[in-house]
Every structure is written in structure tokens, then in C-alpha cells.
Amino acid sequence: MNSKHKRTLEAIFEKPTPANIHWDDIEKLFKNLGATIKEGSGSRLAVELHGVRAYFHRPHPEKETDKGALASVRRFLENAGVTPC
């Protein structure tokens, strides 16, 4: 995992939840961790990692992920066994 992905992962688990993480960085982190991403209709994505599946919506028109979506990403990663070291 490169330093950019590591910073993104650490930011996802930060308390209080930040509101400035770009969705593109989260998708790149998913791919780096080995997740499969399937495009759905509109901005919908199905992400599967270590047998855990979750559905997300890309934020638009903004690039930043809101705090509620970030909490869902955090839960998904925890369920898949991924936490910052």
C-alpha cells in the first residue's frame, strides 16, 4: 500500500469524521486492497472485498464524500477486516 492509500485509510478511521475525503481516493483504496467494483445504474457502485459486499453512491456534483457515506465506508472496511495499522 503506498503512502497516499495509507493516508486515505487513516483519514477514513479518523475521529471526528472528516468531510474532505475525495471519493476517487476511496475508490483507488478499494482497488488497491483487491476489491472488485461493479458499476450500477447512475452513480451506484457494488463493492466486494474479502467476501463482504456493500453498495455506495458516488457523490455528485461534489468530489468530497459526506460524513454519512464515510461512516458506511468505515463499517464496510471493518467488516472486511481492514483497519489502519
Residue frames relative to the residue before (quaternion, step in Angstrom):
aa qw qx qy qz dx dy dz
M 1.0000 0.0000 0.0000 0.0000 0.00 0.00 0.00
N 0.3414 -0.7505 0.5217 0.2192 3.58 -0.73 0.98
S 0.7102 -0.4879 0.2994 0.4098 3.58 -1.27 0.31
K 0.6057 0.5541 -0.3567 0.4459 3.61 1.08 -0.63
H 0.6721 0.4790 -0.2954 0.4813 3.60 0.91 -0.89
K 0.6377 0.5295 -0.3271 0.4539 3.56 1.01 -0.79
R 0.6453 0.5098 -0.3165 0.4728 3.60 0.99 -0.81
T 0.6360 0.5210 -0.3274 0.4658 3.59 1.01 -0.81
L 0.6543 0.5112 -0.3096 0.4633 3.59 0.90 -0.92
E 0.6631 0.4988 -0.3057 0.4670 3.59 0.91 -0.88
A 0.6486 0.5200 -0.3164 0.4570 3.60 1.01 -0.80
I 0.6167 0.5528 -0.3450 0.4416 3.60 1.03 -0.76
F 0.7496 0.3866 -0.2058 0.4962 3.59 1.02 -0.79
E 0.4188 0.7223 -0.4534 0.3120 3.60 1.29 0.07
K 0.1349 -0.7485 0.6419 0.0973 3.56 -1.19 0.64
P 0.4910 -0.2431 -0.8180 0.1753 1.67 -1.52 1.94
T 0.6502 -0.5455 0.3746 0.3733 3.52 -1.23 0.58
P 0.3518 -0.7418 0.5278 0.2178 3.61 -0.73 1.03
A 0.2980 -0.7589 0.5534 0.1706 3.57 -1.22 0.44
N 0.6427 0.5536 -0.3106 0.4289 3.59 1.18 0.37
I 0.4350 0.6834 -0.4791 0.3379 3.62 1.13 0.50
H 0.3811 -0.7329 0.5211 0.2145 3.56 -0.77 1.07
W 0.5371 -0.6429 0.4433 0.3188 3.56 -0.97 0.88
D 0.5968 0.5758 -0.3638 0.4242 3.62 1.02 -0.72
D 0.6465 0.5155 -0.3201 0.4624 3.59 1.02 -0.79
I 0.6348 0.5181 -0.3270 0.4707 3.59 1.05 -0.73
E 0.6499 0.5050 -0.3181 0.4706 3.60 0.95 -0.84
K 0.6455 0.5112 -0.3219 0.4673 3.60 0.96 -0.80
L 0.6230 0.5263 -0.3315 0.4743 3.58 1.08 -0.74
F 0.6248 0.5355 -0.3363 0.4581 3.60 0.93 -0.89
K 0.6822 0.4912 -0.2878 0.4589 3.58 0.84 -1.00
N 0.6523 0.5199 -0.3124 0.4546 3.58 0.98 -0.83
L 0.6743 0.4841 -0.2866 0.4784 3.58 1.11 -0.67
G 0.5867 -0.6104 0.3529 0.3984 3.59 1.29 -0.11
A 0.3948 0.7311 -0.4731 0.2930 3.58 1.22 0.28
T 0.3081 -0.6872 0.6135 0.2376 3.53 -1.26 0.48
I 0.1360 -0.7876 0.6000 0.0344 3.53 -0.94 0.97
K 0.0734 -0.7883 0.6107 0.0134 3.54 -0.80 1.06
E 0.4113 -0.7139 0.5207 0.2235 3.51 -0.90 1.02
G 0.1844 -0.7608 0.6121 0.1118 3.53 -1.00 0.84
S 0.7125 -0.3965 0.3097 0.4891 3.55 -1.17 -0.40
G 0.8096 0.1937 -0.1759 0.5255 3.55 -1.06 0.75
S 0.7700 -0.3134 0.2554 0.4937 3.55 -0.80 -1.03
R 0.4271 0.7324 -0.4368 0.3005 3.58 1.26 0.24
L 0.0708 -0.7830 0.6179 0.0119 3.56 -1.10 0.86
A 0.1981 -0.7160 0.6522 0.1508 3.54 -1.17 0.67
V 0.0654 -0.8024 0.5931 -0.0117 3.56 -0.71 1.12
E 0.0368 -0.7916 0.6099 0.0043 3.56 -0.89 0.96
L 0.0632 0.7833 -0.6099 0.1025 3.53 -0.88 1.06
H 0.8466 -0.0583 -0.0092 0.5290 3.59 -0.73 1.11
G 0.7345 -0.4438 0.2264 0.4607 3.56 0.95 0.87
V 0.6153 0.5087 -0.3462 0.4927 3.58 1.28 0.05
R 0.1322 -0.8012 0.5820 0.0447 3.57 -0.83 1.00
A 0.0181 0.7749 -0.6311 0.0303 3.54 -1.12 0.80
Y 0.2837 -0.7376 0.5906 0.1633 3.53 -1.25 0.51
F 0.0393 -0.7950 0.6046 -0.0288 3.52 -0.93 0.99
H 0.2732 -0.7076 0.6198 0.2014 3.53 -1.35 0.30
R 0.4292 -0.6706 0.5355 0.2817 3.56 -0.90 0.93
P 0.4487 -0.6745 0.5037 0.3000 3.58 -0.97 0.79
H 0.1149 0.7732 -0.6200 0.0677 3.54 -1.09 0.71
P 0.5665 -0.1476 -0.8106 -0.0151 1.64 -2.04 1.35
E 0.5086 0.6507 -0.4316 0.3627 3.62 1.23 -0.12
K 0.4359 -0.6709 0.5293 0.2824 3.53 -1.32 0.27
E 0.6459 0.5398 -0.3122 0.4404 3.58 1.20 -0.58
T 0.4274 -0.6868 0.5377 0.2378 3.52 -1.18 0.74
D 0.4048 -0.7174 0.5013 0.2649 3.60 -0.84 0.90
K 0.6918 -0.5176 0.3175 0.3907 3.56 -1.26 0.43
G 0.6297 0.5366 -0.3421 0.4455 3.61 1.03 -0.68
A 0.6683 0.4796 -0.2948 0.4862 3.58 0.93 -0.88
L 0.6355 0.5309 -0.3281 0.4547 3.56 1.05 -0.74
A 0.6131 0.5261 -0.3435 0.4788 3.60 1.08 -0.67
S 0.6379 0.5125 -0.3234 0.4752 3.62 1.05 -0.73
V 0.6297 0.5195 -0.3273 0.4759 3.58 1.01 -0.80
R 0.6438 0.5239 -0.3196 0.4571 3.60 0.94 -0.87
R 0.6590 0.5040 -0.3046 0.4679 3.61 0.91 -0.91
F 0.6346 0.5338 -0.3202 0.4580 3.57 0.98 -0.89
L 0.6823 0.4815 -0.2916 0.4665 3.58 0.84 -0.95
E 0.6361 0.5225 -0.3308 0.4615 3.61 0.97 -0.80
N 0.6664 0.5019 -0.2964 0.4649 3.58 0.94 -0.91
A 0.6865 0.4567 -0.2710 0.4967 3.58 1.16 -0.63
G 0.5494 -0.6529 0.3757 0.3617 3.59 1.29 0.05
V 0.5501 0.5935 -0.4006 0.4298 3.58 1.20 0.47
T 0.1470 0.7503 -0.6322 0.1256 3.55 -0.80 1.11
P 0.5601 -0.5815 0.4351 0.3986 3.60 -1.13 0.38
C 0.4209 -0.7180 0.4992 0.2411 3.58 -1.03 0.76
